[in-house]
Amino acid sequence: MKKQDLFEENEKNKISLDLFQAYFDARKNKRNTINALAFEKYAEANIFALFNEIIEFDYEPYPSICFIVDKPVKREIFAADFRDRLVHHFIFNYISPVFEKLFIIDSYSCRLAKGVHYGVSRVNHFIKSCSNNYYGECYILKLDILGYFMAINKDLLFDKIKQVLSADNKIVEFNVNLLIYLIEKTIFNDPRKNCIVKGSRDSWKGLPKTKSLFYVQENCGLPIGNLTSQLFANIYMNDFDHWVKNDLGIKYYGRYVDDFILIHENKHYLQSLIPKISDFLSSNLKLTLHPNKIYLQHYSKGVKFLGTVIKPHRIYIANRTKGNFYDAIEKQNKIIKDHKPSLEEQKVFQSCINSYLGIMKHYKTYKIRKNYLLKYLNANWWNYFYMSGGFEKFVFKRKIQNKKALRFKQNYSF
């Protein structure tokens, strides 16, 4: 008897439809990558081949591509094969709604309607509320976990997920055993095996061992770069979030991946929590607080959080973000100084610069955006783009020309 015979026909149809949905999700903003194009050339055949592997419980991840990125900080990335990214989206689409019901509201990473800006806004609100609109006493304790992704214990993580999914078979409209099988394959896959390394060994210089999968303890570490890794990172810390809120009674608490903030009117109370938090993380999650990233200050001093500096009545962009914005401009200037940019290079420029403008427009950065673009950006780029919304967004000039041509055609067509 084949394993696929364990599924009813309607279950098979649902799996195939959901795989196609996962494919459409996975290819967003990835359609021009070599990996995605190779898969898309025979997309239907590849999806059904993957479908057969899944329902036969015969799925095995392909080798990943390993490389180093320097921005916004130096990180080691393991990029999964496009086919495996499809499986990641398939898993995510099923279990994310389940765990969303279990997460606290102030876990900000990789969640719908959350993210960096929401997290910054919430922490700013916490400070304002705790200090009675900046008239009372209020202190901020910010902590970080040492090499978080590399320290995650796979056995603990898998047990947490399995426990939730197995608690009630009606929790997901799906064959739970198959879902757990795919999650197990994803968590315990070792991307270091047969990975394709891009770049030289020098690229890894300056990267701490606590941030590399090549130095992790046995059965530990999740690759940075996978959608599932981001979700799993939230699941792993969920018990800690509830412990801080419920057991420690911290009303003003927020976390983005491994950066978390506790706000209270009593400085000594926050100080007393540091060893308790360290013990909980060590005993329950096998994690270690970063000894050099313990910040405890009065709110008037401000606090760095998620690329911003939050101070009373105002939020600034952090110096590192400003430096990265300048570097991005210089990188694009080198292209246009060398040759006339292709359409693809123009799109890369637009995407790159607009990503920084999109972050910065939420804070007091108008003068920074204006001065940086007018002072440092090569003037030739203005031949291809115009600025929209007060230095908020670069838009292709040809779109204006196309609209004018369309209006002319509509007005003078017979």
N, C-alpha and C positions, 0 to 999 in steps of 0.2 A: 504493500500500500504506500503510495507516494504521500509525502507530507502535505502537499498542496490539497490533497483530498480531505484534509482535516477542516478545510474552509468550505462554507456553503457558497453558492454561486453569488449571492448578494454581497457576501463579505469580500469575495475576489473583485467584484465590480467596484466596491468602495475603495479597496486598496489601490486599484489601478487609477481611479479618478483622483484619489488623494496624492498619488505619486505625480500625476500630471500637474496638479496644483502646486506641489512642492517644487516641481521643475520650473514653473512660471515664477515662483517666488525666488528661487535660487539664481535665476538668470538676470534678475533686475540689477542694472548697473554693472553686469558682468559679461554682456553679450559680445564685447570686443576682445575679451581675453582669449588666448590661444586654446586654453583648456575648454572653455565654454563653446567656442566655435567648432572644435573637433567633436564635441558631444552633440551639438545642435545639427551638425551635418546629417546625422542619422538619428535624430532625436527620438522619434517614435520607436524605432527598433531598439535603441539603447534603453529606453524606459521600460519596454516590455521584457527585455533581457534582465534588467534589474528587478522587475516585478517577479519574474520566475525565481530568481535567486532568493528573494525575500520570502515568498510563500513556501519555498523548499527548505527554509532555514539554512541556506547555503551562502549567505552574504559574507563577504570579506572585504574590508577597506583596501583601497589601492594606495600606493606610496604617495607621500606628501612632498611638497616642495618647501625646503627650509631656507630662510634668508633672514637678514638683519635689516630693520628699519631704524632710522635715527630720529624721526619726528613723529609725535611731539617729544617722546623720549626714546632712548635706545631700547629696542625690544627684539626678542627672537620670535620669529613667526614661522609656524608650520601651516602652510596653505594646503588644505585637503584637495584631492582631485574633485573635479566638478560633479562627478557621479556621486561621490560621498557627501558633497555639500547638499545634494538633492535629498539624501537620506537624513541629513541633519535637519533640514527644513521639515521633512516628513515627521520626524520625531517631535520637533519644536511645535508644530501646528497641533499636535495631539496633547502634549503634556503641559505646555505653557498655560492654557486656560485652567488646568487642574491646580497648578501651583500658584497661579495668580490669586486664587481664593485663600491661600495660606500665607502669602507674603504680607508684611506690614506695609502701610501706605508709604513709609519713608525709606524704602529700598528703591533706589532710583535707576539702576543700571539695566539696560536691555529690556525695558518694559514700555508697553504702549502708553502714550500720554505722560511719560515720565522723562528721564534723561537728565542731561547736564543742567539745562536752564531751569527745569523744575526743581532739581536738587539745590541749586544756588538760591532760588527764590524761597524755598522752604527754610533753609538755614538762616537766611536773612530775616524771615518772618519769626523764626524761633528766637533769635537774638532780640528782636524788637519786643516780642511778647514777654520774654523772661526778664528783660531789663525795664519793663513797664514803660515802653516807648522811650528808652534811653535815659530814664530818670532814676532807675534803681541799680542795684548791684547785679552783675551777671558775668559768669566766667565760661570760657570755652575750652573743652578738652578735645583735642584732635589726635587720633591714633591711626596707626598703619600696621599692616601685617607683613612680616618679613617674607619676601618671595612667595606671595599668596598662591598664584596658580601652580607653581612648582611644588608647593607644600600640601596641596589637596590630596588626601588619602583616598584612593580609588575604591577601596573596600567600603569605607564609611559612606562615601558618596552613593555608591550603588545600593547599599542597604537602605539609605534614607529614601531613595527614589522608589525602590521595590516595595518598601513598607507602605508607602502612600498609594501606589498603584494597585497593590494587592489587597488593600484594606476592603475594597468594595468593587467587585467586577463591573458595577454599573457606573463607576466614576468616569470611565471613558467609553465612548461608543465604538469600541474596537476590541479586537482580540488582544487581551492584556498580555498573554504569554508571548505573543509575537512582538509586541511593543517592548517588553522587557528584554527580549532576546536582542533586538536592535540596539537598545540602550547599552546593554552589556558589551556588545561588540564595539560600540563607539567609545565607551569609557576605558575599556581594557586594551584597546588598540594602542600599540606602541609605535608612534609615528617616526621614531628614530630609526626603525628598521627599514632598510631599503629606501630611505628618503633621498631626494635629489637636492643636493646642497648648491645654492646659488651664491656666488661671491667667494672671496678668499678667506683664509683663516684670520687674516688681519681684521676682517669685518667684526669679528667677535671680541676684539681687544676692547677693554673698557666695560664689557658687559659682566656684571657680577655673576658668580656661579649660582647664586640663589634665583637668578632669572633665566636660567637655561635648563632645558629638559635633559641635556647631556650630563648633568651633574646631580640629578634628583635621586632621592632614596628609592629603594625598591617599591614598586606598586604605588608610586606617587606622581603627581604632576599631570596637568591638562595642557594641551597645546593652545597657545594664544593664536587666535585667527579663526577659530571655529565658532559658529553660531551656538552650538550646543555647549561649548565651554563657558560662554557667557551666562547661559541659563543655569547650568550646573553650578557655577560659582555662586549664584544667588540662592540656589537650593541648599548648598553646603552651609551657608551662613544664616539660614532662616531661623534655626533654633537659637542662635546667638542673639538675633534681633529681638525675638520674643522674650528671651531671658533679660535683656537690657531693659526692655519696656515694662515687663510685668514683674520680674523678680527684684530688679534694682530700682524700679519705679521711676525711671528717667522719662519724663514727659517729652523733653526736647532732644530727640535723637534722630540722626539720619545717616545712611550709609550708601556709598557708591562703590561697588565691588569691595575693595579692601580698605578704602578710606572711610572712616566714620567719625562722627562728631557727637559729643555729649555736651549739653548746655545746662547750667544750673546756677542758682544765685549764691551757692556756697562753694568757695574755692577748695576748702579743706575736704569737703565731702567728695568732690571730683577727684582730688588727689588720692583719697582713700580707696577709690574704685579701681585704680590702675593695677594693683596686685590681684584684685579679685577677677578683673577681666583677663589678666594674663593667665591666671590659674584655670579659668573656665576654658579659654581657647586651647591651652595645652592639654587639659584633661579630657575634654569632650571632642575637640576637633583636630588635635595634634598640630596646632598652629602656634607661632611665636610672634609676640609683639615686636615691631621694629624698634630696637633700643634707641636709635638716633632720630626717630620721628615721633617723639612725644611732645605735644605742644599744649601748654596750659597757660592761658593769659586772660586778662580782663578784656571784655568785648571792645573797649575803646582802642585797643592796640590793633584791632582788625585780625582777620584770619584768612589764610590762603585756602581756597577750596575749589576744586574742579576748574583750574585755570583762571580764577578770579581772586580778587582781594575784597572781602566783605568788610566794610566799615560802617559806622553809624551814618545813616541818611544817604549812603552812596555805595556803589559797587564798581570797582575798577577791574580792568583786565590785567592779568599777571604779566610781569616782565618777560617771562619765558614765552608766553603767547605772542607778545609784541616782537620778540626776537625771531620767532619762527615765521611770523608774517613778513618781516623784512627779508629773511632768507628765501622765502617763497617768491617774493618779488624779484630778488636778485637772480634766482634760478630761471625765472621766465624771461628776464632781460637778456640772459646769455643766449637764449634761443633766437630772439628777434634780432640781436646784434649779428648773429652768425648768418642767418638766411631769412627769407620770407617764410613765415610760418604756414604750414599746411593747415587744412581744415581740421584735421585731427589734433594738431598742436594748439590750434585756437580753442578747441573744445576743452583740452586739458588745462589751458590757461584759465578759461572761464570757470571751470569746475574748481580748480585749485584756489584761485583768489576769492571766488564767491563763498567758498567754504569758510574762509577766515572772516570775511565780511558778515556772513550769516551768524557766526558766533559773536562777533564784536558788536553788532548793531543792538544787541540786547542790553548793553551796558554803556557807561559814559565814555564813548570812544569816538565821537564824531570828529574831533580835532585830529586824533591819531589817524583815523582812516583817511581823512582829507590830506593831511600833511604827508603821510607816507606815500600815497598814490600820486600826488602832484610833485613831490620832491624826488622820489626814488624810481617810480615806474617809467620805463623807457617810453618816450612820447609816441613812438611808432605803433604801440599797442592801441592808441586811440583811433587809429585808422580803421580798426576792425570792430571796436566796441564803443558804446556810450554808457555813461553812468546813470543809473536809475535810482530814484528815491533818496537823494541826498547821500551819496557815497555808501549805498547799501548793496548795490548789485550791478554787475557788468552784464550788458545785454548786447547781442550781435546787432550791428548796424544794418545788416542785410534784411533783418526782419522788418525794419521800417520801410526799406525799399520794396520788399515783397508786399507789404500792406498797401503801399501807395499804388503799386502796379495792379493789385487786385481791385482797389477802389476805382482806378481809371478804367479797368476793364468792365466793371459793373456799370459805371456811369455812361460809358460810350459804346456799349455793345448793342447791336441791332438785331 
